[in-house]
């Protein structure tokens, strides 16, 4: 896609200079946040069904932009305006866990547009990277903590809804889409806990409130052990094994 290649080339040439000026170019940063959101979440017109191959092509372009954000913006995020970082966090959060829920809860959208799982994973990884790109002597800053708080809260909501729907369905399995959703959430929680542990080992200070929220996920995870899906139970096993160090006396 020529428009994306042009955007990436322009950003590569001007980002170092703009970053060196901090808050001096507020209009640039506001426009850039809007460009990211419009590009990554361009609505498909109602009545238009997107073929799988075309959806995969668009998803690849979206991932390419997220990879640029991870490579060229996040490592120097301390030099970007806080307002821009908050908007960028919201965009990445929308692309990760929220995109799963939005897709599966909107049957009209899910019927026309395939779910972008690779894109959701890329956004989630970017959020984790954003949260842990700090010097060894620093705490997680408020903007990064906001990203983690949003992710943990969303994971908790998805798990609670899954448990409730499983109980209502009895012995009838839930739709495959819902199983995929909760499996991805469980894998995301596992990656998150592992990343928090690594951050702690490297002497980075993880805020106690983050650990508290992680531990509060444990009851919701335990409620999932009786689910019918082997895939979900396998992902659940990985997550629960991560808790062994967190809940021991």
Secondary structure, DSSP 4 states (H G I P E B T S, - for coil): -HHHHHHHHHHHHHHHHHHHTGGGGHHHHHHHHHHHHHHHT-PPPTTPPPPHHHHHHHHHHHHHHHHHIIIIIGGGGGGS-HHHHHHHHHHHHHHTHHHHHHHHH-HHHHHHS---HHHHHHHHHHHHHHHH-S-TT-BPPHHHHHHHHHHHHHHHHHHHHHHHHHHHHTTSPPPHHHHHHHHHHHHHHHHHHHHHHHHHHTT-B--HHHHHHHHHTHHHHHTTTT-S-HHHHHHHHHHHHHTHHHH--
